[in-house]
């Protein structure tokens, strides 16, 4: 088994860790240099870096990105694999098998269809998709950790009972970790943690509604930030660019990190200095 898979599984056995989401080689290496023990890709972040909207990259681009990030850092990489780039379980299985061979340590499958009228896959089909992903990983003998995601809270269906019904079914279907992005209240998070215990839960933090210690106290095992770090980078970029375009002034650039400081982040001898 890939040692990164072994390490990723160990991280899920106890405690709470942050799994930040880089969008390219540079951001991935800087996060590792800051001391994070694992990273995860972000479908939104990579799409924006390619000049596309979230959920608009192809399977081929996604697989290439996974190979790039997994090959660029010496820590476990979890893959945001959207809905498996397929609807039917047999196709999900084939795509998951391809993803498992890119060098990743974990992969997530979501139940969002991308269709406004029917934003979530029908319950039985959603469960079969997780089962198919489980079989594909088992057949690959890679040991890649499977996360089952229920997207109701970010897809216009913020129903806690239905979310828990889906997550518990995904756990029974073979998901190793459970994840409902968009859930923000401490009560809802605690209910999910209790419902799927002892399996670990990932919580998305894209704004300042909670701290690591608060989520750890609830029993959350893993915290990710999705496209939030990419959005932070775009926020700074847009503020500076708009100032130049609108005012002809450059004050935002005065707040930039210096070239020597930035270069130091990519120096293997000093990558942990910022910790």
Buried (B, 14 or more C-beta within 10 A) or exposed (E): EBEBBEBBBEBBEEEBBBBBBBBBBEBBBBBBBBEBBBBBBBBBBBBBBEEBEBEBBEBEBBBBBBBBBBEBBEBBBBBBBBBBBBEEBEBBBBBBBBBBBBBBBBBBBBBBBBEEEEBBBEEEBBBBBBBBBBBBBEEBEBBBBBBBBBBBBBBEBBEBEBBBBBBBBBBBBBBBBBBBBBBBEBEBBBBBBEBBEEBBBBBBBBEEEBEEEEBBEBBBBBBBBBBBBBBEBBEEEEEBEEBEEEEEEEEBEEEEEEEEEEEBBEEEEEBEEEE
